[in-house]
Amino acid sequence: MDTCWDKVETATGFIQIQPYENKAPSQRTWFKILYDNNNLYVFIRAYDTEREKISRRLSRRDNLDGDIVEIAIDSYFDKKTAFVFTAMASGSKGDELVTQDGQISDPNWNPVWDLKTVIDDRGWCAEMKIPLSQLRFADKEVYTWGLQVARYIFREQESSIWQFIPKGSPGSINLYGELQGIKNIRPKRQLELLPYVSAKTERFQKVAGNPFLDGKSGSVTAGLDGKFALTNDLTLDFTINPDFGQVEADPSEVNLTAYETFLTEKRPFFTEGRNIYDFRPSNSIVINDLGTDNLFYSRRIGAKPHYNLQDTDSAYFKNPEVTRILGALKLTGKMKNGLSVGILESVTAIEKADADNGGQRRKESVEPLTSYFTGRVQKDYNEGKTVFGGIVTAVNREINDSTLMFMHSSAYTGGIDFQHSWKERTWYVAGNAEFSQVNGSREALLLTQQSSARYFQRPDAGYLSVDSSLTSLAGYGGTIKLGRSSRKHIQFETSATVRSPGFEINDIGYMRYTDLIHHGTWLGYYLRDPFFIFNNFYLNTNYWMYWNYAGKLMSTHLNMNFNTQLKSHWNINGNISRVNQHVSTGMLRGGPSFIMPGSEEMNINFASDYTKKVLVFFGTYQDFNDANLHRNYAFWAGGNVQPLNSLKINLEPVYQIQSNKLQYVKTFDMGGIPRYLFARLDQKTINITVRVNYTLTPKLSLEYYGQPFIAAGKYSEYKIITNPAADKIGNRYEPFSANEITFMPEENTYHFDENSDGVVDYSLWNPDFNFRQFRSNLVIRWEYSPGSTLFLVWSQGRTSYSPDGTFSYGNDIRDLFEETPHNVFLVKFSYWFAI
């Protein structure tokens, strides 16, 4: 330790909070803090009487593992926001931005700072150099900052903190201690630039006659990321022609529903600081089907183009895989008066598909020039106990091609929210209200009205109707909730949500459906201190109900779940849920509502002590329908193996068996009368996720991700929905008899003759499937200089399909790996510097 540390006082007094609360820690810890005009210096001494047991697991940045110490700094001193710097005994580090009084953490915040750790005969210690340019604070003569320092002893799963905060406290940052005595420093308005250059080559199967599939391609791109402190409180982040080639691919899936899958954001520019743009219209603890809905869903920006051209006998097409982001900027910060600001603007390019017709080349538009805007503000009052906020989003498309008129030309959403807490923040009331308006051609608005989010065309929805002359559609929604969150045993929340049929946010947000009124209550019982064989035990129960906007009760749900850790450090959790007979408005994909019998589902999960070199986990999910219409099972098991401190291997296999007697297949028009064709679907799915993390040093790592995915589905017992509201389930559909359905193997087609008059009423291509996919990527990441990285990436994809439906894992895997792979090799070099 440098002698300069002798000039400053030592801070001690750490208190254990896990597993026992308000007890003395098993090992001593102290820290010291120094500063100069440019940096904050932190020294943390972690004594350990069994130094040979100190866990020194190496990991990539933000993958916290092993023994840990960290410091959290509330430099805004708003009692709601903290900058956290974490040191692992191995020398690896992490950092995160924590907001909303500790409720939300953002590990994608990656400041540039230095760390050194040493293990000696007294234990281990960490020395941090944190540039003041990486913190945010107002311009003052003398500062008081919120402060917390924590330690985690891996082998004991023991946590201790400097400023004691009881378990279950409603918030944490407002209870931090204080760092006093810093004066005569000034906020740093530093400009950080991160230019990059990326070279990519691809190898794939060559297809004779197709000029776009000649077996290889290559490209070189360049771009720039930057960060600039406009004022003491506001930071501007920007990117020009960003590249996300090193980002892991999305997992494979077979989606047979009418709804879009929600995908997690993985691109660095959009993950960092994304919490400030978060505005969930149905944000409640109570279980609902709306938890992922958000007015801002960053995956819309730079997504796959909306229009996709298909090859024909006379023409070949090359469609862009993604929409290029020309540039984007974020303006974020928090003023000293408690006003938080977040502004994001992004512009995506005009995208055109290349077409080749007998050697004649042309381009066809598949995506227009588009602007995406989001503005978010929040204002704190009464030391953060009261918060008011608002959000505005806007999407504007420059549509000049008739083939793109099915898209909205513009879409706007807005909302306001508030939260107020009292009685030492244990009681709270919160709510929000939002509106939307989309504009476009008659074609675009007709598609909006008939989309799976609303199905205005439903014949039994007398309060709804399709208007083919519309060129705009507006809607609204809102939520109100009341709750109690404290360190007492019992907590609760009750909430209500409304969402009008015309509400539409999917141009820049994410939402599956509208036309609903939701009410529910959540009750939790928490035992936070060790007792008997348990370290802790949490038991929660929920009930919730849905109505439509006509006031009809659609469904009633009950749920109970638990989560516990044993003193052996095993973790167990599970739940059981029940839905009574309910009404589905989307089952017939725009047809009348269908009355579904009730069902139950349950799952349970076990995981062993994660401090050991071998971790195992396993679990199961079961779903049963009262009328035996469906039975679904899922089983998973796997584990982590850590043979070396630098090497972790993770294996996660999942096996699913699904049997559904009422799987939607297709709607046919028979003389102006819609015929809703359903069938029994027996489906089996196996996906195995493999991850290998090898960290040679805290700045040099290798990560591998691979997932073979196999799904097979076979359809049988075809039937037509005849009376979806009949009293008995058997009267709601009519199966086809043997002489009413004919399979033509040479055409791989089913012919249906409803009245057995010898005339085919409609035909269906055999929907049986075997879908096989393998996705993998290998990433070598080297932070050769602070903030500067070199990526070497190899991605491989294989996809195959056959209309067989017979599940055979061995045969499917063989067929999959006989497919010619699509290989992508990428080198990306970036260099960080500050001005």
Buried (B, 14 or more C-beta within 10 A) or exposed (E): EEEEBEEBEEBEEBBBBBBBBEEEBBBBBBBBBBBEEEBBBBBBBBBBEEEEEBBBBBBBBBBBBBBBBBBBBBBBBBBBBBBBBBBBBBBBBBBBBBBBBBBBBBBBBBBBBEBEBEBEEEBBBBBBBBBBBBBBBBEBEEBEBBBBBBBBBBBBBBBBBBBBBEEBBBBBBBBBBEBEEBEEBEBBEBEBBBBBBBBBBBBBEEEEEEEBBEEEBEEEBEBBBBBBBEBBBBBBBBBBBBBBBBBBBEBBBEEBEBEEEEBEBBBBBBBBBBBBBBBBBBBBBBBBBBBBBBBBBBBBBBBBBBBEBEBEEEBBBBBBEEBBBBBBBBBBBBBBEBBBBBBBBBBBBBBBBBBBEEEEEEEBBBBBBBBBBBBBBBBBEEEBBBBBBBBBBBBBBEBEBEEBBBBBBBBBBBBBBBBBBEEBBBBBEBBBBBBBBBBBBEBBBBBBBBBBBBBBBBEEBEEBEBEEEBBBBBBBBBBBBBBBBBBEEEBBBBBBBBBBBBBBBBBBBBBBBBBBBBBBBBBBBBBBBBEEEBBBBBBBBBBBBBBBBEEBEBBBBBBBBBBBBBEEBBBBBBBBBBBBBBBBBBBBBBBBBBBBBBBBBBBBBBBBBBBEEEBBBBBBBBBBBBBEBBBBBBBBBBBBBBEEBBBBBBBBBBBBBBBBBBBBBBBBEEEEEBBBBBBBBBBBBBBBBBBBBBBEEBBBBBBBBBBBBBBBBBBEBBBBBEBBEEEEBEEBBBBBEEEBBEEEEEEEBBBBBBEEEEEEBBEBEBBBBBBBBBBBBBBBBBBEEEBBBBBBBBBBBBBBEBEBBEBBBEBBBEBBEEBEBBBBBBBBBBBBEBE
